[in-house]
């Protein structure tokens, strides 16, 4: 796989002829996609269609057997299962990521925490947090540096309804600011919130434009 700056005007993320197999099991076969700057795009498909595999390849976490990925700007990946240290508190995670991202302050992180309503849990070990609160922290860590492109693998698992709505408010704000979001979703009522849908299947990849508002 090659990852390089985008040369197409307005293209934030593109993939060409992506193939991936695990042993004899073919997961992705010739996937192509183009995501424009400022779009919120959903990735849908049946279990085993390769949604998580595709996002891992787009993020650079997994190497494809064949194909190229092109990214314009900074990229962040929020995996389906939070990758957190159970012994650390959420605030300690923020400080670690602040150093990693070389951020001068945590203002954006605290804004996200307030939007997702878990400020009361900042100073307790992650091991005692609920699954939904862990997922909130996972999302904040992916968004706190305002990446140009963010890849989200079912980011609202365990969220209550109000937090689910808060997530889509954040996605809408990213779109308004020109940020690009690619999100794996299993929920049919998400479709109206998306600008385009990437349908993964065993035969082909179909991208439908204009699905959102």
C-alpha positions as CSV (number, residue, x, y, z in Angstrom):
1,X,0.0,0.0,0.0
2,X,1.1,3.5,-0.6
3,X,-0.1,6.5,1.3
4,X,0.5,9.9,-0.2
5,X,-0.9,13.4,-0.3
6,X,-4.0,13.8,-2.5
7,X,-3.6,15.4,-5.9
8,X,-7.3,15.6,-6.8
9,X,-8.9,18.9,-5.8
10,X,-11.4,18.5,-3.0
11,X,-10.5,14.8,-2.4
12,X,-9.8,14.0,1.2
13,X,-9.5,10.2,1.0
14,X,-9.3,7.8,-1.8
15,X,-8.6,4.1,-2.2
16,X,-8.0,2.2,-5.4
17,X,-8.2,-1.6,-6.1
18,X,-7.9,-2.7,-2.4
19,X,-7.6,-6.4,-1.9
20,X,-7.3,-8.3,1.4
21,X,-7.5,-11.9,2.2
22,X,-6.9,-13.8,5.5
23,X,-5.7,-17.2,4.3
24,X,-8.2,-18.5,1.8
25,X,-10.9,-16.1,3.0
26,X,-11.2,-13.1,0.7
27,X,-12.5,-10.1,2.6
28,X,-11.9,-7.3,0.1
29,X,-11.6,-7.7,-3.6
30,X,-11.0,-4.6,-5.7
31,X,-12.5,-1.9,-3.5
32,X,-12.5,1.6,-4.8
33,X,-13.7,4.7,-3.1
34,X,-13.4,8.5,-3.1
35,X,-14.4,10.8,-0.2
36,X,-14.5,14.5,-0.8
37,X,-13.4,17.1,1.8
38,X,-16.3,18.0,4.1
39,X,-18.3,14.8,3.5
40,X,-19.7,12.5,6.1
41,X,-19.7,9.1,4.6
42,X,-21.1,5.8,6.0
43,X,-19.7,2.3,5.4
44,X,-22.4,-0.4,5.5
45,X,-22.6,-4.1,4.8
46,X,-23.4,-7.4,6.3
47,X,-21.2,-9.0,8.9
48,X,-18.0,-10.3,7.3
49,X,-18.3,-7.8,4.4
50,X,-15.0,-6.2,5.4
51,X,-16.0,-2.9,6.9
52,X,-13.6,-3.0,9.8
53,X,-10.8,-4.4,7.6
54,X,-11.3,-1.5,5.2
55,X,-11.1,1.1,7.9
56,X,-7.9,-0.5,9.3
57,X,-6.4,-0.4,5.8
58,X,-7.5,3.2,5.2
59,X,-5.9,4.2,8.6
60,X,-2.6,2.4,7.8
61,X,-3.1,0.0,10.7
62,X,-3.4,-3.0,8.3
63,X,-1.5,-3.6,5.1
64,X,-3.6,-4.6,2.0
65,X,-2.5,-7.4,-0.3
66,X,-2.9,-5.0,-3.2
67,X,-4.0,-1.4,-3.7
68,X,-3.3,2.2,-2.8
69,X,-4.7,4.7,-0.3
70,X,-4.3,8.5,-0.7
71,X,-5.0,10.9,2.2
72,X,-5.0,14.7,2.1
73,X,-4.2,16.1,5.6
74,X,-4.1,14.6,9.1
75,X,-6.0,11.4,9.8
76,X,-7.3,9.8,12.9
77,X,-8.8,6.3,13.5
78,X,-11.3,5.4,16.3
79,X,-11.4,1.6,16.4
80,X,-14.5,-0.4,17.3
81,X,-13.0,-1.6,20.6
82,X,-11.5,1.1,22.8
83,X,-7.7,0.8,23.1
84,X,-7.2,2.1,26.6
85,X,-5.0,1.5,29.6
86,X,-7.2,0.2,32.5
87,X,-4.9,1.5,35.1
88,X,-5.0,5.1,33.9
89,X,-7.7,7.7,34.3
90,X,-9.4,9.5,31.4
91,X,-7.5,12.6,32.3
92,X,-4.2,10.8,32.2
93,X,-5.1,9.5,28.7
94,X,-5.8,13.1,27.6
95,X,-2.4,14.2,28.9
96,X,-0.6,11.3,27.0
97,X,-2.4,12.2,23.8
98,X,-1.8,15.9,24.3
99,X,1.9,15.1,24.3
100,X,1.6,12.8,21.3
101,X,-0.4,15.4,19.3
102,X,1.8,18.2,20.6
103,X,-1.2,20.2,21.6
104,X,-0.7,23.4,23.6
105,X,-3.8,22.9,25.7
106,X,-6.7,20.5,26.3
107,X,-9.5,23.0,25.5
108,X,-10.9,21.1,22.6
109,X,-10.8,17.8,24.5
110,X,-12.7,19.4,27.4
111,X,-15.3,20.8,25.0
112,X,-15.8,17.3,23.6
113,X,-16.1,15.8,27.1
114,X,-18.8,18.3,28.0
115,X,-20.7,17.6,24.8
116,X,-20.5,13.8,25.5
117,X,-21.3,14.4,29.3
118,X,-18.6,12.4,31.1
119,X,-16.7,15.1,32.9
120,X,-17.5,13.5,36.3
121,X,-15.5,10.4,35.3
122,X,-12.2,12.1,34.4
123,X,-10.2,11.1,37.5
124,X,-11.3,7.5,38.1
125,X,-9.4,4.5,36.6
126,X,-10.7,3.4,33.2
127,X,-11.2,-0.2,34.5
128,X,-14.2,0.9,36.5
129,X,-15.9,2.8,33.7
130,X,-18.9,1.5,31.8
131,X,-18.6,0.4,28.2
132,X,-20.4,3.5,27.0
133,X,-18.1,5.9,28.9
134,X,-15.0,4.0,27.6
135,X,-16.4,4.5,24.1
136,X,-16.9,8.2,24.8
137,X,-13.2,8.5,25.8
138,X,-12.2,6.6,22.8
139,X,-14.0,9.1,20.6
140,X,-12.6,12.1,22.3
141,X,-9.0,10.8,21.9
142,X,-9.7,10.5,18.1
143,X,-11.2,14.0,17.8
144,X,-9.3,16.1,20.3
145,X,-6.7,17.3,17.7
146,X,-9.3,18.1,15.0
147,X,-8.0,15.8,12.3
148,X,-8.8,16.6,8.7
149,X,-10.1,13.0,8.2
150,X,-11.5,10.7,10.9
151,X,-12.3,7.0,10.5
152,X,-14.9,5.8,13.1
153,X,-15.7,2.1,13.5
154,X,-19.2,2.0,15.1
155,X,-18.3,4.9,17.5
156,X,-21.5,5.1,19.4
157,X,-21.8,1.5,20.7
158,X,-23.1,1.7,24.3
159,X,-24.3,5.3,24.0
160,X,-27.7,6.3,25.3
161,X,-30.0,8.2,23.0
162,X,-28.9,11.6,24.1
163,X,-25.2,10.8,23.6
164,X,-26.0,9.2,20.2
165,X,-27.6,12.5,19.2
166,X,-24.6,14.5,20.6
167,X,-22.4,12.4,18.4
168,X,-24.2,13.3,15.3
169,X,-24.2,17.0,16.3
170,X,-20.4,16.7,16.5
171,X,-20.3,15.0,13.1
172,X,-22.5,17.9,11.7
173,X,-20.1,20.5,13.2
174,X,-17.1,18.7,11.6
175,X,-18.9,18.8,8.2
176,X,-19.6,22.5,8.6
177,X,-16.0,23.2,9.4
178,X,-14.8,21.2,6.3
179,X,-13.8,18.1,8.2
180,X,-14.2,14.6,6.6
181,X,-15.8,11.7,8.5
182,X,-16.1,8.1,7.5
183,X,-18.2,6.0,9.9
184,X,-19.2,2.3,10.0
185,X,-22.8,2.0,10.8
186,X,-25.4,-0.7,11.2
187,X,-28.3,1.6,11.9
188,X,-30.7,2.3,9.0
189,X,-31.8,5.7,10.5
190,X,-28.3,7.0,10.2
191,X,-28.6,7.1,6.4
192,X,-30.3,10.5,6.4
193,X,-27.4,12.0,8.3
194,X,-24.8,11.0,5.6
195,X,-23.7,12.6,2.4
196,X,-22.8,9.3,0.8
197,X,-22.9,5.6,1.6
198,X,-20.3,3.0,0.7
199,X,-22.0,-0.4,0.5
200,X,-19.6,-3.3,0.9
201,X,-20.6,-6.7,-0.4
202,X,-19.1,-10.0,-1.6
203,X,-19.5,-9.0,-5.2
204,X,-18.8,-5.3,-5.4
205,X,-18.5,-2.0,-3.6
206,X,-21.3,0.5,-4.3
207,X,-21.0,4.2,-3.4
208,X,-24.3,6.1,-3.3
209,X,-24.0,9.9,-3.3
210,X,-26.5,12.4,-1.8
211,X,-27.8,10.2,0.9
212,X,-27.7,12.9,3.5
213,X,-29.1,16.3,4.1
